[in-house]
Amino acid sequence: MSRVLALDYGEARCGAAVSDPTGTLATPLSAVERPATRRGLDRVVALVRAQGAERVVVGLPLTLSGEEGPQAEETRRFAERLAERVGVPVDLHDERLTTRQAERSGGRADADSRAAAVLLESYLARLERSR
């Protein structure tokens, strides 16, 4: 497996976490401020490259009933813009309840990046089950 970078996208902040090369551990990174701006997107692209990520997963905020709302549409647009810039696959993954799980787990990293780590763990587990 290769490194995967997970992003918990929000207009104000984008939490980030990266997997180890084995796809076992998810480590929270510093959040990126205002990721939808040109400068913010540049920082996200630089993060993908600096971490050597060969895949990016962006959390898709679905409602509890599994439907997409305005935030999901904004997240899809962000993921499309990112995919055009990074040259690696960008996947969307259901992020329901990741923020709540991250709040319960605690830790030193900011809440957005802890949520990205929970998202990444969920994504990696799904990949493992599909093998």
Backbone as numpy.savetxt, mean C-alpha at the origin, in Angstrom:
# Nx Ny Nz CAx CAy CAz Cx Cy Cz
10.34 -15.25 -4.21 9.50 -14.06 -4.21 10.38 -12.82 -4.21
9.82 -11.72 -4.55 10.56 -10.46 -4.58 9.93 -9.47 -3.62
10.57 -8.35 -3.45 10.05 -7.32 -2.54 8.75 -6.74 -3.08
7.81 -6.55 -2.18 6.53 -5.92 -2.50 6.39 -4.70 -1.62
5.98 -3.59 -2.21 5.72 -2.36 -1.47 4.22 -2.17 -1.39
3.70 -1.98 -0.19 2.26 -1.75 0.00 2.04 -0.29 0.34
0.97 0.27 -0.21 0.61 1.66 0.03 -0.82 1.75 0.53
-0.99 2.44 1.64 -2.31 2.75 2.18 -2.58 4.20 1.78
-3.17 4.36 0.59 -3.33 5.68 -0.01 -4.39 6.52 0.69
-4.05 7.76 0.90 -4.98 8.79 1.37 -4.52 10.10 0.79
-5.42 11.04 0.61 -5.03 12.32 0.01 -4.00 13.05 0.85
-4.14 13.02 2.17 -3.21 13.73 3.04 -1.90 12.96 3.22
-2.01 11.64 3.42 -0.83 10.81 3.66 -1.01 9.46 3.01
0.12 8.87 2.65 0.12 7.53 2.08 1.05 6.68 2.93
0.44 5.76 3.70 1.26 4.86 4.50 1.99 3.89 3.58
3.14 3.42 4.02 3.95 2.52 3.20 4.55 1.42 4.05
4.68 0.25 3.46 5.34 -0.88 4.10 5.98 -1.72 3.00
7.05 -2.40 3.35 7.76 -3.22 2.36 7.96 -4.63 2.92
7.92 -5.60 2.03 8.17 -6.98 2.45 9.66 -7.27 2.38
10.06 -8.29 3.10 11.42 -8.79 2.93 11.43 -9.61 1.63
12.60 -9.96 1.11 12.66 -10.69 -0.17 11.93 -12.03 -0.17
11.74 -12.63 1.01 11.05 -13.92 1.06 9.53 -13.78 1.09
9.04 -12.56 1.26 7.60 -12.34 1.33 7.02 -12.78 2.66
7.84 -12.80 3.70 7.41 -13.25 5.02 7.09 -12.10 5.96
7.94 -11.09 5.98 7.82 -9.98 6.92 7.37 -8.71 6.20
6.55 -7.91 6.90 6.13 -6.61 6.40 6.64 -5.55 7.36
7.42 -4.62 6.86 8.01 -3.58 7.69 7.44 -2.22 7.31
6.82 -1.51 8.29 6.31 -0.17 8.00 7.45 0.79 7.68
7.19 1.72 6.77 8.13 2.76 6.39 7.49 4.11 6.73
8.21 5.18 6.53 7.64 6.51 6.75 6.55 6.79 5.72
5.49 7.43 6.18 4.39 7.80 5.27 4.85 8.93 4.35
4.23 8.99 3.19 4.49 10.05 2.21 3.36 11.07 2.31
3.72 12.32 2.50 2.72 13.38 2.60 2.20 13.76 1.22
0.91 14.03 1.14 0.22 14.50 -0.07 0.64 13.74 -1.33
0.41 12.45 -1.37 0.90 11.62 -2.48 0.28 11.91 -3.84
-0.89 12.56 -3.89 -1.53 12.83 -5.17 -0.92 14.04 -5.88
-0.12 14.83 -5.17 0.53 15.98 -5.82 1.70 15.48 -6.65
2.19 16.33 -7.53 3.34 15.94 -8.36 4.54 15.58 -7.49
4.82 16.40 -6.51 5.96 16.16 -5.62 5.74 14.89 -4.79
4.52 14.69 -4.30 4.21 13.50 -3.51 4.35 12.24 -4.34
3.82 12.26 -5.57 3.94 11.10 -6.44 5.41 10.82 -6.76
6.20 11.87 -6.96 7.64 11.69 -7.18 8.27 10.97 -5.99
7.85 11.31 -4.77 8.40 10.66 -3.57 7.99 9.19 -3.51
6.75 8.89 -3.91 6.31 7.49 -3.92 7.11 6.69 -4.95
7.30 7.26 -6.13 8.09 6.60 -7.17 9.51 6.35 -6.67
10.11 7.35 -6.02 11.46 7.20 -5.47 11.49 6.10 -4.41
10.43 5.99 -3.62 10.35 4.95 -2.59 10.31 3.56 -3.22
9.52 3.40 -4.28 9.45 2.11 -4.98 10.85 1.71 -5.44
11.54 2.65 -6.03 12.89 2.35 -6.56 13.90 2.11 -5.45
13.85 2.93 -4.41 14.81 2.79 -3.30 14.64 1.44 -2.58
13.42 0.96 -2.49 13.17 -0.32 -1.80 13.39 -1.52 -2.72
13.63 -1.27 -4.00 13.82 -2.37 -4.94 12.57 -3.20 -5.12
11.41 -2.56 -5.00 10.13 -3.27 -5.11 9.91 -3.73 -6.55
9.52 -4.97 -6.69 9.20 -5.52 -8.00 7.70 -5.61 -8.21
6.94 -5.18 -7.21 5.48 -5.12 -7.28 5.02 -4.12 -6.23
3.94 -3.42 -6.55 3.33 -2.49 -5.60 1.88 -2.91 -5.42
1.42 -2.90 -4.18 0.01 -3.18 -3.90 -0.56 -1.94 -3.21
-1.66 -1.46 -3.74 -2.33 -0.28 -3.20 -3.65 -0.74 -2.59
-3.90 -0.32 -1.37 -5.13 -0.69 -0.69 -6.34 -0.04 -1.33
-7.34 -0.85 -1.65 -8.58 -0.37 -2.26 -9.63 -0.26 -1.16
-10.07 0.96 -0.86 -11.03 1.15 0.23 -12.46 0.84 -0.21
-12.90 -0.36 0.08 -14.26 -0.77 -0.23 -15.14 -0.54 0.99
-16.44 -0.41 0.75 -17.37 -0.33 1.87 -17.46 -1.70 2.52
-18.06 -1.78 3.69 -18.20 -3.08 4.36 -18.99 -4.06 3.53
-19.86 -3.54 2.64 -20.64 -4.43 1.77 -19.86 -4.79 0.50
-18.63 -4.29 0.37 -17.79 -4.63 -0.78 -17.96 -3.73 -1.98
-18.65 -2.63 -1.83 -18.87 -1.71 -2.95 -17.79 -0.63 -2.96
-17.64 -0.01 -4.14 -16.68 1.08 -4.29 -17.39 2.41 -4.22
-16.78 3.34 -3.50 -17.30 4.69 -3.39 -16.31 5.67 -3.99
-16.49 6.96 -3.73 -15.60 7.99 -4.29 -14.13 7.81 -3.91
-13.85 7.38 -2.68 -12.45 7.19 -2.28 -11.80 6.05 -3.07
-12.57 5.01 -3.37 -12.03 3.90 -4.18 -11.71 4.40 -5.59
-12.56 5.24 -6.14 -12.30 5.80 -7.48 -11.03 6.63 -7.47
-10.85 7.46 -6.44 -9.63 8.28 -6.32 -8.40 7.37 -6.18
-8.53 6.31 -5.42 -7.42 5.37 -5.23 -7.07 4.69 -6.54
-8.06 4.30 -7.32 -7.80 3.69 -8.63 -7.03 4.66 -9.53
-7.44 5.93 -9.53 -6.73 6.93 -10.36 -5.28 7.07 -9.91
-5.06 7.11 -8.59 -3.69 7.19 -8.08 -2.87 5.98 -8.51
-3.45 4.79 -8.38 -2.74 3.56 -8.76 -2.39 3.56 -10.25
-3.29 4.06 -11.08 -3.02 4.15 -12.52 -1.88 5.11 -12.80
-1.88 6.27 -12.15 -0.79 7.24 -12.33 0.53 6.64 -11.88
0.50 5.93 -10.76 1.72 5.31 -10.25 2.23 4.25 -11.20
1.34 3.42 -11.72 1.73 2.35 -12.64 2.42 2.90 -13.88
1.98 4.04 -14.35 2.60 4.66 -15.53 4.03 5.08 -15.26
4.36 5.31 -13.99 5.68 5.84 -13.64 6.68 4.80 -13.15
6.22 3.70 -12.57 7.18 2.83 -11.87 7.70 1.65 -12.68
7.01 1.22 -13.70 7.51 0.12 -14.51 7.47 -1.24 -13.83
6.70 -1.37 -12.76 6.46 -2.66 -12.11 4.95 -2.81 -11.96
4.48 -4.05 -11.80 3.03 -4.23 -11.63 2.51 -3.50 -10.40
1.34 -2.91 -10.55 0.65 -2.26 -9.44 -0.71 -2.94 -9.29
-0.92 -3.59 -8.15 -2.16 -4.30 -7.87 -2.99 -3.52 -6.86
-4.28 -3.74 -6.90 -5.19 -3.21 -5.88 -5.61 -4.38 -5.00
-5.73 -4.13 -3.70 -6.11 -5.19 -2.76 -7.06 -4.61 -1.72
-8.12 -5.33 -1.44 -9.13 -4.91 -0.47 -8.47 -4.55 0.86
-8.73 -3.34 1.31 -8.10 -2.90 2.56 -9.10 -2.75 3.70
-10.28 -3.31 3.56 -11.27 -3.18 4.63 -10.69 -3.64 5.96
-10.90 -2.82 6.97 -10.53 -3.08 8.36 -9.03 -3.05 8.64
-8.18 -2.72 7.66 -6.74 -2.68 7.93 -6.39 -1.58 8.93
-7.05 -0.43 8.84 -6.76 0.66 9.77 -7.13 0.24 11.18
-8.28 -0.40 11.33 -8.71 -0.84 12.67 -7.73 -1.88 13.22
-7.29 -2.82 12.37 -6.32 -3.83 12.83 -5.00 -3.18 13.22
-4.58 -2.18 12.44 -3.33 -1.48 12.74 -3.43 -0.72 14.06
-4.58 -0.13 14.34 -4.77 0.59 15.60 -4.66 -0.37 16.78
-5.19 -1.56 16.63 -5.15 -2.55 17.71 -3.73 -3.08 17.94
-2.96 -3.20 16.86 -1.63 -3.79 16.98 -0.63 -2.85 17.63
-0.85 -1.55 17.50 0.08 -0.59 18.07 1.43 -0.62 17.37
2.41 -0.02 18.00 3.74 0.02 17.41 4.22 1.46 17.30
5.45 1.61 16.90 6.06 2.94 16.82 5.80 3.64 15.50
5.57 2.89 14.45 5.35 3.50 13.14 4.02 4.26 13.15
3.89 5.22 12.22 2.65 5.97 12.15 1.50 5.04 11.74
0.29 5.44 12.08 -0.89 4.59 11.85 -1.07 4.23 10.39
-0.80 5.17 9.48 -0.97 4.90 8.04 -0.02 3.80 7.58
1.20 3.84 8.04 2.17 2.83 7.63 1.93 1.49 8.32
1.41 1.52 9.55 1.02 0.25 10.18 -0.13 -0.38 9.40
-1.07 0.45 8.93 -2.18 -0.06 8.11 -1.63 -0.64 6.80
-0.61 0.00 6.22 0.00 -0.53 5.00 0.65 -1.88 5.28
1.24 -2.05 6.46 1.85 -3.33 6.82 0.79 -4.42 6.96
-0.36 -4.09 7.57 -1.46 -5.06 7.68 -1.96 -5.42 6.29
-2.10 -4.43 5.43 -2.52 -4.65 4.03 -1.54 -5.60 3.34
-0.26 -5.34 3.51 0.77 -6.17 2.87 0.72 -7.60 3.39
0.55 -7.78 4.69 0.45 -9.13 5.24 -0.75 -9.88 4.64
-1.87 -9.19 4.50 -3.07 -9.79 3.90 -2.81 -10.17 2.44
-2.17 -9.28 1.71 -1.87 -9.52 0.30 -0.93 -10.72 0.15
0.13 -10.75 0.96 1.09 -11.85 0.89 0.45 -13.18 1.26
-0.44 -13.16 2.25 -1.15 -14.39 2.64 -2.03 -14.88 1.50
-2.68 -13.96 0.80 -3.52 -14.36 -0.33 -2.67 -14.99 -1.43
-1.50 -14.40 -1.70 -0.59 -14.98 -2.70 -0.17 -16.38 -2.29
0.15 -16.56 -1.02 0.60 -17.87 -0.53 -0.51 -18.90 -0.67
-1.75 -18.51 -0.36 -2.88 -19.45 -0.49 -3.15 -19.83 -1.93
-2.84 -18.95 -2.87 -3.13 -19.23 -4.28 -2.08 -20.11 -4.94
-1.01 -20.41 -4.24 0.05 -21.25 -4.80 -0.29 -22.71 -4.73
